[in-house]
Amino acid sequence: MMGDANARAELERQLKAAEAELEEVEEMRSAILGQTGVHIGARELQKHYARFDADQKRWTERVAQLRAQLTTLETSATE
């Protein structure tokens, strides 16, 4: 089925992009919050943690959603 192949390719593209975004958030978090030589005030640090946590949660959920859609598509294709 051509429609399923196109849908799968699009989901895989979106999954790859979402995984890249998640990796970037994790790298940024590590780079910014992992610096021991730079003083960041407690309020600023809390803002960074909250932002990174929210971004990480959003992208983790998106990756899980796309993987579930791919699984559903694969399951329906084999039935």
N, CA, C and O atoms as CSV, one atom per row, in Angstrom:
chain,resi,resn,atom,element,x,y,z
A,1,MET,N,N,0.823,-1.179,0.000
A,1,MET,CA,C,0.000,0.000,0.000
A,1,MET,C,C,0.870,1.247,0.000
A,1,MET,O,O,1.689,1.449,0.896
A,2,MET,N,N,0.683,2.063,-0.998
A,2,MET,CA,C,1.507,3.255,-1.146
A,2,MET,C,C,1.228,4.274,-0.036
A,2,MET,O,O,2.147,4.936,0.447
A,3,GLY,N,N,-0.047,4.397,0.367
A,3,GLY,CA,C,-0.395,5.336,1.429
A,3,GLY,C,C,0.290,4.985,2.733
A,3,GLY,O,O,0.778,5.867,3.440
A,4,ASP,N,N,0.330,3.693,3.059
A,4,ASP,CA,C,1.000,3.249,4.277
A,4,ASP,C,C,2.503,3.517,4.207
A,4,ASP,O,O,3.119,3.898,5.202
A,5,ALA,N,N,3.079,3.318,3.039
A,5,ALA,CA,C,4.519,3.565,2.875
A,5,ALA,C,C,4.824,5.050,3.063
A,5,ALA,O,O,5.808,5.415,3.707
A,6,ASN,N,N,3.972,5.895,2.494
A,6,ASN,CA,C,4.171,7.343,2.647
A,6,ASN,C,C,3.959,7.775,4.092
A,6,ASN,O,O,4.712,8.594,4.618
A,7,ALA,N,N,2.929,7.220,4.731
A,7,ALA,CA,C,2.655,7.556,6.132
A,7,ALA,C,C,3.816,7.106,7.010
A,7,ALA,O,O,4.242,7.830,7.910
A,8,ARG,N,N,4.318,5.917,6.743
A,8,ARG,CA,C,5.443,5.399,7.531
A,8,ARG,C,C,6.678,6.280,7.338
A,8,ARG,O,O,7.362,6.609,8.307
A,9,ALA,N,N,6.961,6.654,6.114
A,9,ALA,CA,C,8.125,7.499,5.842
A,9,ALA,C,C,7.998,8.847,6.554
A,9,ALA,O,O,8.977,9.363,7.095
A,10,GLU,N,N,6.801,9.408,6.552
A,10,GLU,CA,C,6.573,10.690,7.220
A,10,GLU,C,C,6.720,10.547,8.736
A,10,GLU,O,O,7.334,11.399,9.379
A,11,LEU,N,N,6.166,9.483,9.309
A,11,LEU,CA,C,6.304,9.248,10.746
A,11,LEU,C,C,7.764,9.032,11.128
A,11,LEU,O,O,8.218,9.530,12.158
A,12,GLU,N,N,8.494,8.299,10.310
A,12,GLU,CA,C,9.921,8.072,10.580
A,12,GLU,C,C,10.700,9.379,10.505
A,12,GLU,O,O,11.614,9.603,11.299
A,13,ARG,N,N,10.347,10.240,9.562
A,13,ARG,CA,C,10.999,11.547,9.438
A,13,ARG,C,C,10.724,12.389,10.685
A,13,ARG,O,O,11.629,13.002,11.251
A,14,GLN,N,N,9.455,12.403,11.101
A,14,GLN,CA,C,9.084,13.169,12.289
A,14,GLN,C,C,9.752,12.604,13.544
A,14,GLN,O,O,10.182,13.357,14.417
A,15,LEU,N,N,9.837,11.278,13.628
A,15,LEU,CA,C,10.481,10.643,14.778
A,15,LEU,C,C,11.957,11.021,14.838
A,15,LEU,O,O,12.476,11.347,15.905
A,16,LYS,N,N,12.618,10.977,13.712
A,16,LYS,CA,C,14.047,11.338,13.663
A,16,LYS,C,C,14.242,12.788,14.109
A,16,LYS,O,O,15.173,13.091,14.855
A,17,ALA,N,N,13.365,13.678,13.652
A,17,ALA,CA,C,13.456,15.096,14.031
A,17,ALA,C,C,13.189,15.278,15.528
A,17,ALA,O,O,13.880,16.048,16.195
A,18,ALA,N,N,12.189,14.570,16.050
A,18,ALA,CA,C,11.861,14.679,17.479
A,18,ALA,C,C,12.997,14.135,18.336
A,18,ALA,O,O,13.326,14.715,19.370
A,19,GLU,N,N,13.599,13.025,17.914
A,19,GLU,CA,C,14.735,12.471,18.657
A,19,GLU,C,C,15.911,13.436,18.641
A,19,GLU,O,O,16.623,13.559,19.637
A,20,ALA,N,N,16.122,14.121,17.522
A,20,ALA,CA,C,17.204,15.103,17.432
A,20,ALA,C,C,16.929,16.281,18.368
A,20,ALA,O,O,17.847,16.776,19.022
A,21,GLU,N,N,15.680,16.730,18.436
A,21,GLU,CA,C,15.313,17.824,19.336
A,21,GLU,C,C,15.525,17.416,20.789
A,21,GLU,O,O,16.045,18.196,21.587
A,22,LEU,N,N,15.124,16.194,21.133
A,22,LEU,CA,C,15.306,15.696,22.494
A,22,LEU,C,C,16.788,15.633,22.845
A,22,LEU,O,O,17.189,16.026,23.940
A,23,GLU,N,N,17.588,15.145,21.927
A,23,GLU,CA,C,19.034,15.075,22.161
A,23,GLU,C,C,19.619,16.475,22.350
A,23,GLU,O,O,20.486,16.681,23.200
A,24,GLU,N,N,19.143,17.430,21.559
A,24,GLU,CA,C,19.643,18.802,21.675
A,24,GLU,C,C,19.286,19.401,23.032
A,24,GLU,O,O,20.106,20.083,23.647
A,25,VAL,N,N,18.071,19.149,23.497
A,25,VAL,CA,C,17.655,19.642,24.812
A,25,VAL,C,C,18.555,19.043,25.896
A,25,VAL,O,O,18.991,19.746,26.807
A,26,GLU,N,N,18.826,17.747,25.789
A,26,GLU,CA,C,19.679,17.093,26.782
A,26,GLU,C,C,21.098,17.651,26.747
A,26,GLU,O,O,21.721,17.830,27.794
A,27,GLU,N,N,21.613,17.928,25.547
A,27,GLU,CA,C,22.957,18.500,25.419
A,27,GLU,C,C,23.004,19.918,25.988
A,27,GLU,O,O,23.954,20.285,26.680
A,28,MET,N,N,21.969,20.714,25.691
A,28,MET,CA,C,21.914,22.092,26.200
A,28,MET,C,C,21.835,22.092,27.726
A,28,MET,O,O,22.504,22.876,28.399
A,29,ARG,N,N,21.005,21.196,28.252
A,29,ARG,CA,C,20.864,21.097,29.712
A,29,ARG,C,C,22.221,20.786,30.336
A,29,ARG,O,O,22.628,21.425,31.306
A,30,SER,N,N,22.907,19.812,29.779
A,30,SER,CA,C,24.207,19.419,30.303
A,30,SER,C,C,25.208,20.560,30.175
A,30,SER,O,O,25.976,20.817,31.101
A,31,ALA,N,N,25.204,21.238,29.043
A,31,ALA,CA,C,26.166,22.315,28.810
A,31,ALA,C,C,25.929,23.497,29.742
A,31,ALA,O,O,26.875,24.059,30.294
A,32,ILE,N,N,24.681,23.866,29.913
A,32,ILE,CA,C,24.377,25.048,30.716
A,32,ILE,C,C,24.389,24.741,32.201
A,32,ILE,O,O,24.990,25.477,32.984
A,33,LEU,N,N,23.733,23.661,32.594
A,33,LEU,CA,C,23.618,23.369,34.016
A,33,LEU,C,C,24.815,22.602,34.557
A,33,LEU,O,O,24.998,22.503,35.770
A,34,GLY,N,N,25.629,22.060,33.662
A,34,GLY,CA,C,26.784,21.300,34.100
A,34,GLY,C,C,28.038,22.130,34.288
A,34,GLY,O,O,29.074,21.601,34.690
A,35,GLN,N,N,27.961,23.420,34.003
A,35,GLN,CA,C,29.125,24.283,34.147
A,35,GLN,C,C,29.342,24.599,35.621
A,35,GLN,O,O,28.496,25.213,36.270
A,36,THR,N,N,30.465,24.179,36.127
A,36,THR,CA,C,30.747,24.428,37.537
A,36,THR,C,C,31.507,25.736,37.746
A,36,THR,O,O,31.529,26.260,38.860
A,37,GLY,N,N,32.116,26.263,36.715
A,37,GLY,CA,C,32.915,27.471,36.864
A,37,GLY,C,C,32.136,28.755,36.664
A,37,GLY,O,O,32.694,29.845,36.793
A,38,VAL,N,N,30.847,28.640,36.348
A,38,VAL,CA,C,30.042,29.821,36.087
A,38,VAL,C,C,28.972,29.927,37.167
A,38,VAL,O,O,28.234,28.975,37.419
A,39,HIS,N,N,28.898,31.074,37.792
A,39,HIS,CA,C,27.879,31.264,38.835
A,39,HIS,C,C,26.543,31.623,38.186
A,39,HIS,O,O,26.446,32.549,37.381
A,40,ILE,N,N,25.530,30.868,38.561
A,40,ILE,CA,C,24.165,31.151,38.116
A,40,ILE,C,C,23.340,31.285,39.387
A,40,ILE,O,O,23.374,30.411,40.253
A,41,GLY,N,N,22.608,32.370,39.493
A,41,GLY,CA,C,21.776,32.580,40.675
A,41,GLY,C,C,20.716,31.496,40.806
A,41,GLY,O,O,20.333,30.863,39.822
A,42,ALA,N,N,20.244,31.291,42.039
A,42,ALA,CA,C,19.267,30.230,42.307
A,42,ALA,C,C,17.997,30.411,41.486
A,42,ALA,O,O,17.471,29.435,40.952
A,43,ARG,N,N,17.501,31.615,41.375
A,43,ARG,CA,C,16.280,31.868,40.607
A,43,ARG,C,C,16.494,31.553,39.129
A,43,ARG,O,O,15.646,30.935,38.485
A,44,GLU,N,N,17.619,31.979,38.611
A,44,GLU,CA,C,17.942,31.715,37.199
A,44,GLU,C,C,18.106,30.211,36.972
A,44,GLU,O,O,17.654,29.676,35.959
A,45,LEU,N,N,18.748,29.544,37.909
A,45,LEU,CA,C,18.951,28.102,37.810
A,45,LEU,C,C,17.603,27.374,37.795
A,45,LEU,O,O,17.405,26.446,37.011
A,46,GLN,N,N,16.686,27.794,38.656
A,46,GLN,CA,C,15.357,27.187,38.693
A,46,GLN,C,C,14.624,27.388,37.375
A,46,GLN,O,O,13.939,26.482,36.899
A,47,LYS,N,N,14.763,28.565,36.787
A,47,LYS,CA,C,14.126,28.825,35.481
A,47,LYS,C,C,14.680,27.889,34.417
A,47,LYS,O,O,13.930,27.345,33.607
A,48,HIS,N,N,15.998,27.705,34.422
A,48,HIS,CA,C,16.619,26.807,33.442
A,48,HIS,C,C,16.154,25.371,33.642
A,48,HIS,O,O,15.804,24.684,32.682
A,49,TYR,N,N,16.152,24.918,34.898
A,49,TYR,CA,C,15.682,23.553,35.179
A,49,TYR,C,C,14.244,23.373,34.715
A,49,TYR,O,O,13.922,22.371,34.077
A,50,ALA,N,N,13.383,24.324,35.026
A,50,ALA,CA,C,11.969,24.223,34.651
A,50,ALA,C,C,11.823,24.179,33.133
A,50,ALA,O,O,11.049,23.380,32.606
A,51,ARG,N,N,12.558,25.026,32.435
A,51,ARG,CA,C,12.465,25.060,30.974
A,51,ARG,C,C,12.973,23.760,30.359
A,51,ARG,O,O,12.330,23.186,29.479
A,52,PHE,N,N,14.134,23.300,30.829
A,52,PHE,CA,C,14.688,22.062,30.280
A,52,PHE,C,C,13.804,20.862,30.607
A,52,PHE,O,O,13.617,19.975,29.774
A,53,ASP,N,N,13.260,20.839,31.831
A,53,ASP,CA,C,12.366,19.739,32.199
A,53,ASP,C,C,11.127,19.724,31.308
A,53,ASP,O,O,10.710,18.664,30.841
A,54,ALA,N,N,10.538,20.895,31.071
A,54,ALA,CA,C,9.348,20.986,30.227
A,54,ALA,C,C,9.669,20.576,28.787
A,54,ALA,O,O,8.916,19.825,28.166
A,55,ASP,N,N,10.785,21.073,28.267
A,55,ASP,CA,C,11.181,20.718,26.896
A,55,ASP,C,C,11.466,19.219,26.781
A,55,ASP,O,O,11.053,18.571,25.819
A,56,GLN,N,N,12.168,18.686,27.762
A,56,GLN,CA,C,12.502,17.263,27.726
A,56,GLN,C,C,11.234,16.418,27.800
A,56,GLN,O,O,11.109,15.424,27.084
A,57,LYS,N,N,10.306,16.799,28.649
A,57,LYS,CA,C,9.043,16.065,28.774
A,57,LYS,C,C,8.259,16.118,27.460
A,57,LYS,O,O,7.739,15.106,26.991
A,58,ARG,N,N,8.187,17.307,26.883
A,58,ARG,CA,C,7.443,17.481,25.625
A,58,ARG,C,C,8.029,16.609,24.516
A,58,ARG,O,O,7.285,15.926,23.811
A,59,TRP,N,N,9.348,16.625,24.355
A,59,TRP,CA,C,9.966,15.849,23.281
A,59,TRP,C,C,9.947,14.350,23.569
A,59,TRP,O,O,9.823,13.546,22.644
A,60,THR,N,N,10.070,13.964,24.839
A,60,THR,CA,C,9.973,12.546,25.194
A,60,THR,C,C,8.581,12.017,24.870
A,60,THR,O,O,8.434,10.916,24.339
A,61,GLU,N,N,7.561,12.808,25.192
A,61,GLU,CA,C,6.179,12.414,24.884
A,61,GLU,C,C,5.951,12.340,23.378
A,61,GLU,O,O,5.264,11.442,22.892
A,62,ARG,N,N,6.525,13.279,22.649
A,62,ARG,CA,C,6.367,13.282,21.186
A,62,ARG,C,C,7.026,12.051,20.569
A,62,ARG,O,O,6.455,11.421,19.678
A,63,VAL,N,N,8.217,11.709,21.035
A,63,VAL,CA,C,8.912,10.518,20.539
A,63,VAL,C,C,8.069,9.277,20.823
A,63,VAL,O,O,7.902,8.430,19.946
A,64,ALA,N,N,7.539,9.162,22.035
A,64,ALA,CA,C,6.710,8.012,22.395
A,64,ALA,C,C,5.455,7.949,21.527
A,64,ALA,O,O,5.051,6.872,21.089
A,65,GLN,N,N,4.846,9.096,21.283
A,65,GLN,CA,C,3.646,9.160,20.446
A,65,GLN,C,C,3.950,8.690,19.024
A,65,GLN,O,O,3.192,7.904,18.454
A,66,LEU,N,N,5.038,9.160,18.460
A,66,LEU,CA,C,5.399,8.772,17.099
A,66,LEU,C,C,5.747,7.289,17.017
A,66,LEU,O,O,5.381,6.617,16.053
A,67,ARG,N,N,6.447,6.780,18.018
A,67,ARG,CA,C,6.766,5.341,18.029
A,67,ARG,C,C,5.487,4.510,18.109
A,67,ARG,O,O,5.377,3.475,17.452
A,68,ALA,N,N,4.524,4.957,18.908
A,68,ALA,CA,C,3.248,4.247,19.022
A,68,ALA,C,C,2.500,4.277,17.689
A,68,ALA,O,O,1.901,3.279,17.288
A,69,GLN,N,N,2.536,5.405,17.014
A,69,GLN,CA,C,1.879,5.504,15.706
A,69,GLN,C,C,2.542,4.569,14.694
A,69,GLN,O,O,1.862,3.927,13.894
A,70,LEU,N,N,3.855,4.499,14.735
A,70,LEU,CA,C,4.570,3.588,13.829
A,70,LEU,C,C,4.208,2.135,14.130
A,70,LEU,O,O,3.989,1.339,13.216
A,71,THR,N,N,4.149,1.798,15.408
A,71,THR,CA,C,3.779,0.438,15.798
A,71,THR,C,C,2.372,0.108,15.323
A,71,THR,O,O,2.130,-0.982,14.806
A,72,THR,N,N,1.447,1.041,15.494
A,72,THR,CA,C,0.071,0.844,15.042
A,72,THR,C,C,0.024,0.657,13.529
A,72,THR,O,O,-0.686,-0.212,13.023
A,73,LEU,N,N,0.777,1.470,12.824
A,73,LEU,CA,C,0.819,1.375,11.365
A,73,LEU,C,C,1.388,0.028,10.938
A,73,LEU,O,O,0.863,-0.608,10.024
A,74,GLU,N,N,2.458,-0.409,11.594
A,74,GLU,CA,C,3.071,-1.700,11.258
A,74,GLU,C,C,2.123,-2.855,11.574
A,74,GLU,O,O,2.040,-3.820,10.814
A,75,THR,N,N,1.418,-2.755,12.682
A,75,THR,CA,C,0.485,-3.806,13.082
A,75,THR,C,C,-0.668,-3.906,12.090
A,75,THR,O,O,-1.068,-5.005,11.705
A,76,SER,N,N,-1.199,-2.762,11.679
A,76,SER,CA,C,-2.319,-2.776,10.724
A,76,SER,C,C,-1.862,-3.245,9.349
A,76,SER,O,O,-2.664,-3.787,8.588
A,77,ALA,N,N,-0.595,-3.046,9.018
A,77,ALA,CA,C,-0.087,-3.456,7.716
A,77,ALA,C,C,0.087,-4.976,7.653
A,77,ALA,O,O,0.021,-5.561,6.572
A,78,THR,N,N,0.310,-5.614,8.800
A,78,THR,CA,C,0.530,-7.062,8.804
A,78,THR,C,C,-0.771,-7.846,8.968
A,78,THR,O,O,-0.781,-9.071,8.846
A,79,GLU,N,N,-1.865,-7.140,9.246
A,79,GLU,CA,C,-3.154,-7.828,9.427
A,79,GLU,C,C,-3.854,-8.049,8.112
A,79,GLU,O,O,-4.947,-8.612,8.082
